[in-house]
Amino acid sequence: MIRLRLAVLLTMLVAALPAQAAQCGGDFQTFIASFSRDAAAKGISGNVISTALGGVTDDPSVLAFDRRQHATFNKTFEQYVSTRVGPGRIRTGVSMIQRYGSLLSRIEQQYGVPAEILVAIWGLESDFGAGDMGKLPVFRVLATLAHDCRRSELFQRELMAALQIVQRGDLSIGDMIGAYAGEIGQTQFLPSSYIKYGVDFDDNGRVDLRHSVPDVLASTANLLKSNGWQTGGSYQEGSANFQAMHEWNESVIYRKTIAYFADRLAQGH
């Protein structure tokens, strides 16, 4: 997971949860019991709740990593892009555009997002699905962060969404592995975004953002389209499409890196 993206996550403004949200802080297992009752009230099955949260413990390493993200990101665009977009990643990205050309064309026809933008995001987030998608149990991560009182409302929402992913049958408990803020899959969706923007583009009855390339790329396009992406428009800084990428990542440097990478992919080198 990209540290810059995690740093941005810390400043997200989110809607408050209902008044019955579990009380953060205090005994961890008491918190889990209260949250479990809230989940049941929202229609999550007892089996999903017990399998996902039964025996879950808090993780001090998650909190330690989370607190380190308060440090100001102090790299320039030039410094950052030089570490993220090198010749090898560009070559692989070009080959992915060729390999998935038909799929990417269908996605662009439906959502208006060009192949180079989707492949740039895919490459930056997980090296096109071949890299690190995170190694941490999502429910342990999200329960830890939801219990912590600094941003409990945000992460209680994400924890509830993670339960919904399993409830819908999109991923098994064993597949709920992610990064330090609970991001999941090849383009690192937070669980709430998974629920909101996920697309079953391979028509197998579920949204699988860990294993299905069609679902991954179409869902990424759907997120951008849903947030104002304009077909055929510029995606450079100052454009409407650059602003549409704000939902993906608030950081101007990160969005400029996506645009730079996309340009290199469009040029084929």
C-alpha positions as CSV (number, residue, x, y, z in Angstrom):
1,M,0.0,0.0,0.0
2,I,1.2,3.5,-0.9
3,R,2.1,5.4,2.3
4,L,1.1,8.7,0.7
5,R,-2.4,7.3,0.2
6,L,-2.6,6.3,3.8
7,A,-1.5,9.8,4.9
8,V,-4.3,11.3,2.9
9,L,-6.8,8.9,4.5
10,L,-6.1,10.4,7.9
11,T,-7.7,13.7,6.8
12,M,-10.9,12.3,5.2
13,L,-14.1,14.0,6.3
14,V,-16.8,11.4,6.8
15,A,-20.5,11.4,7.7
16,A,-21.3,10.5,11.3
17,L,-22.7,7.1,12.1
18,P,-26.0,6.7,13.8
19,A,-26.3,7.4,17.5
20,Q,-26.2,3.7,18.4
21,A,-22.7,3.3,17.1
22,A,-20.4,1.4,19.5
23,Q,-18.6,3.4,22.1
24,C,-14.9,3.7,21.2
25,G,-12.2,3.2,23.8
26,G,-12.4,1.1,26.9
27,D,-12.3,-2.7,26.9
28,F,-11.8,-4.0,23.4
29,Q,-14.0,-7.0,23.7
30,T,-16.8,-4.9,25.1
31,F,-16.5,-2.7,22.1
32,I,-16.6,-5.7,19.7
33,A,-19.7,-7.0,21.5
34,S,-21.5,-3.7,21.1
35,F,-20.4,-3.3,17.5
36,S,-21.6,-6.9,16.8
37,R,-25.1,-6.0,18.1
38,D,-25.1,-3.0,15.8
39,A,-24.1,-5.2,12.9
40,A,-26.9,-7.7,13.6
41,A,-29.4,-4.8,13.7
42,K,-28.2,-3.8,10.3
43,G,-28.9,-7.3,8.9
44,I,-25.5,-8.9,9.1
45,S,-25.9,-12.6,9.8
46,G,-24.8,-14.1,13.1
47,N,-22.5,-16.5,11.2
48,V,-20.7,-13.7,9.4
49,I,-20.3,-11.7,12.6
50,S,-19.0,-14.6,14.6
51,T,-16.6,-15.8,11.9
52,A,-15.3,-12.3,11.2
53,L,-15.2,-10.9,14.7
54,G,-15.1,-13.9,17.0
55,G,-11.8,-13.9,18.8
56,V,-10.6,-10.8,17.0
57,T,-7.9,-8.8,18.9
58,D,-6.6,-5.3,18.6
59,D,-3.2,-4.8,16.9
60,P,-0.8,-2.3,18.4
61,S,1.3,-2.4,15.2
62,V,-1.6,-1.0,13.2
63,L,-2.0,1.9,15.6
64,A,1.7,2.6,15.6
65,F,1.8,2.6,11.8
66,D,-1.4,4.8,11.7
67,R,0.1,7.4,14.0
68,R,3.3,7.6,11.9
69,Q,1.1,8.8,9.0
70,H,0.7,12.2,10.7
71,A,4.1,13.2,9.4
72,T,3.9,15.7,6.6
73,F,4.6,14.3,3.2
74,N,7.6,16.5,2.1
75,K,8.6,15.1,-1.2
76,T,8.3,17.2,-4.4
77,F,6.4,15.8,-7.3
78,E,9.7,15.2,-9.1
79,Q,11.1,13.3,-6.2
80,Y,8.0,11.2,-5.7
81,V,7.3,10.3,-9.4
82,S,11.0,9.2,-9.8
83,T,10.4,6.5,-7.2
84,R,7.1,5.3,-8.6
85,V,7.2,5.5,-12.4
86,G,10.3,3.9,-13.8
87,P,11.1,2.2,-17.1
88,G,10.2,-1.3,-15.9
89,R,6.8,-0.3,-14.6
90,I,6.1,1.7,-17.8
91,R,7.0,-1.3,-20.0
92,T,4.8,-3.6,-17.9
93,G,1.9,-1.1,-18.1
94,V,2.2,-0.9,-21.9
95,S,2.1,-4.7,-22.1
96,M,-1.0,-4.8,-19.8
97,I,-2.8,-2.3,-22.1
98,Q,-2.0,-4.6,-25.0
99,R,-2.9,-7.8,-23.1
100,Y,-6.3,-6.4,-21.9
101,G,-7.0,-4.2,-24.8
102,S,-10.5,-5.6,-25.5
103,L,-11.5,-5.4,-21.9
104,L,-10.2,-1.9,-21.4
105,S,-12.0,-0.8,-24.6
106,R,-15.3,-2.2,-23.3
107,I,-14.8,-0.4,-20.0
108,E,-14.0,2.9,-21.7
109,Q,-17.1,2.6,-23.8
110,Q,-19.2,2.1,-20.7
111,Y,-17.6,4.5,-18.2
112,G,-15.5,6.9,-20.4
113,V,-12.3,6.4,-18.5
114,P,-9.3,5.6,-20.8
115,A,-7.1,2.6,-20.5
116,E,-4.0,4.5,-19.6
117,I,-5.6,6.0,-16.5
118,L,-6.9,2.7,-15.2
119,V,-3.6,0.9,-15.9
120,A,-1.7,3.7,-14.2
121,I,-3.7,3.4,-11.0
122,W,-3.5,-0.4,-11.2
123,G,0.3,-0.2,-11.5
124,L,0.8,2.3,-8.7
125,E,-1.4,0.5,-6.3
126,S,-0.3,-3.1,-6.7
127,D,2.0,-3.5,-9.7
128,F,-0.9,-4.7,-11.8
129,G,-2.0,-7.2,-9.2
130,A,1.3,-8.9,-8.9
131,G,2.6,-6.7,-6.1
132,D,1.8,-6.1,-2.5
133,M,-2.0,-5.8,-1.8
134,G,-1.3,-5.9,2.0
135,K,-0.8,-8.9,4.3
136,L,-3.0,-8.0,7.3
137,P,-6.4,-9.4,8.3
138,V,-8.9,-6.7,7.4
139,F,-11.2,-7.3,10.3
140,R,-8.3,-7.1,12.8
141,V,-7.1,-3.9,11.3
142,L,-10.5,-2.2,11.0
143,A,-11.6,-3.4,14.5
144,T,-8.4,-1.9,15.9
145,L,-8.9,1.4,14.2
146,A,-12.7,1.5,15.0
147,H,-11.9,1.0,18.7
148,D,-9.4,3.8,18.6
149,C,-11.3,7.0,19.4
150,R,-9.4,9.3,17.0
151,R,-11.5,8.3,13.9
152,S,-13.8,5.7,15.3
153,E,-16.8,6.9,13.1
154,L,-14.8,6.4,9.9
155,F,-13.5,3.0,10.8
156,Q,-16.8,1.7,12.2
157,R,-18.3,2.5,8.9
158,E,-15.5,0.7,7.1
159,L,-15.8,-2.3,9.5
160,M,-19.5,-2.5,8.8
161,A,-18.8,-2.4,5.0
162,A,-16.2,-5.2,5.3
163,L,-18.9,-7.3,7.0
164,Q,-21.2,-6.5,4.1
165,I,-18.6,-7.6,1.5
166,V,-18.6,-11.1,3.2
167,Q,-22.3,-11.1,3.6
168,R,-22.9,-10.4,-0.1
169,G,-20.5,-13.3,-1.0
170,D,-18.0,-11.1,-2.8
171,L,-15.0,-12.4,-0.8
172,S,-14.5,-15.1,1.8
173,I,-13.2,-14.4,5.2
174,G,-9.9,-15.8,4.1
175,D,-9.7,-13.3,1.3
176,M,-10.2,-10.3,3.6
177,I,-6.5,-9.5,3.7
178,G,-5.4,-5.9,3.1
179,A,-3.3,-3.0,4.1
180,Y,-2.9,-0.9,7.2
181,A,-6.2,1.0,6.8
182,G,-8.2,-2.0,5.6
183,E,-7.8,-1.3,1.9
184,I,-8.6,-4.4,-0.3
185,G,-7.6,-5.6,-3.7
186,Q,-5.6,-4.8,-6.7
187,T,-6.5,-1.1,-6.7
188,Q,-6.8,-0.9,-2.9
189,F,-10.5,0.0,-2.3
190,L,-11.6,0.9,1.2
191,P,-14.5,-1.4,2.1
192,S,-17.1,1.4,1.8
193,S,-15.9,2.1,-1.7
194,Y,-16.0,-1.6,-2.5
195,I,-19.7,-1.6,-1.6
196,K,-20.5,1.7,-3.3
197,Y,-18.5,1.4,-6.6
198,G,-17.8,-2.3,-7.0
199,V,-18.8,-3.8,-10.4
200,D,-19.3,-7.4,-11.3
201,F,-17.9,-7.0,-14.8
202,D,-17.1,-10.6,-15.4
203,D,-20.8,-11.5,-14.6
204,N,-20.0,-14.3,-12.2
205,G,-22.4,-13.0,-9.6
206,R,-20.0,-11.3,-7.2
207,V,-17.6,-8.4,-7.1
208,D,-14.1,-9.7,-6.6
209,L,-11.5,-7.0,-6.4
210,R,-8.7,-9.4,-5.4
211,H,-8.7,-11.9,-8.3
212,S,-10.9,-10.6,-11.1
213,V,-9.1,-8.2,-13.5
214,P,-12.4,-7.2,-15.2
215,D,-14.0,-6.4,-11.8
216,V,-10.9,-4.5,-10.6
217,L,-10.6,-2.3,-13.7
218,A,-14.4,-1.7,-14.2
219,S,-14.9,-0.8,-10.5
220,T,-12.0,1.7,-10.7
221,A,-13.6,3.2,-13.7
222,N,-17.0,3.3,-12.0
223,L,-15.5,5.2,-9.0
224,L,-14.1,7.8,-11.3
225,K,-17.2,8.1,-13.5
226,S,-19.4,8.4,-10.4
227,N,-17.3,11.3,-9.2
228,G,-17.5,13.4,-12.4
229,W,-15.1,11.9,-14.9
230,Q,-15.8,13.5,-18.3
231,T,-15.3,11.3,-21.4
232,G,-12.5,12.5,-23.6
233,G,-11.5,15.3,-21.3
234,S,-8.0,16.2,-20.1
235,Y,-6.8,14.6,-16.9
236,Q,-4.0,17.1,-16.2
237,E,-4.0,19.4,-13.1
238,G,-6.7,21.9,-13.1
239,S,-9.1,19.8,-15.3
240,A,-12.5,18.4,-14.2
241,N,-11.0,14.9,-14.5
242,F,-8.1,15.7,-12.3
243,Q,-10.7,16.8,-9.7
244,A,-12.6,13.6,-10.3
245,M,-9.5,11.7,-9.2
246,H,-9.8,13.5,-5.8
247,E,-12.2,10.7,-4.7
248,W,-9.4,8.3,-5.4
249,N,-6.7,10.3,-3.7
250,E,-6.8,13.8,-2.3
251,S,-3.1,14.4,-2.8
252,V,-2.2,16.6,-5.8
253,I,1.2,15.0,-6.0
254,Y,-0.3,11.5,-6.2
255,R,-2.9,12.6,-8.9
256,K,-0.1,14.3,-10.9
257,T,1.8,11.0,-10.7
258,I,-1.2,9.1,-12.1
259,A,-1.5,11.7,-14.9
260,Y,2.3,11.5,-15.7
261,F,2.2,7.7,-15.7
262,A,-0.9,7.7,-17.9
263,D,0.9,10.0,-20.4
264,R,3.9,7.7,-20.6
265,L,1.6,4.7,-21.2
266,A,-0.3,6.5,-23.9
267,Q,3.0,7.3,-25.6
268,G,4.0,3.6,-25.3
269,H,7.3,4.3,-23.5
